[in-house]
Amino acid sequence: MMFQAFLSLLLQFSLFSLAFAAPSGKVSIQDTALSGGIGGGVIGFIVLVLDIIVWIEVFQSNRPVPNKVLWALLVFFIPIVGMIVYYLFSNREQHNTRGGYEAITS
């Protein structure tokens, strides 16, 4: 329940921050992404998807809650660097809750 509330809050904050990310002032068609390639949009979308994968992996792990919050904030505020640091230094195998199957004893 708390995980869903946190994801909802994170999504609302992301959408709120995107509303203020629009350029202010007069913008011509030459200044927009629609006039040329869409490389920045595609790269940004790929980074967003990879960051969401990191957030899901962090929140499903068996880390203590403060550690989960720190990893999530690192990836949220510094997306590319935070994602690289997470994959290189987070010791994912030790904190993976989906590590394997347990034998059912009768």
Secondary structure, DSSP 8 states (H G I E B T S, - for coil): -HHHHHHHHHHHHHHHHHHT-S--S---GGGSTTSS--HHHHHHHHHHHHHHHHHHHHHHS-S-HHHHHHHHHHHHHSHHHHHHHHHHHS-TTTT-TTS-------
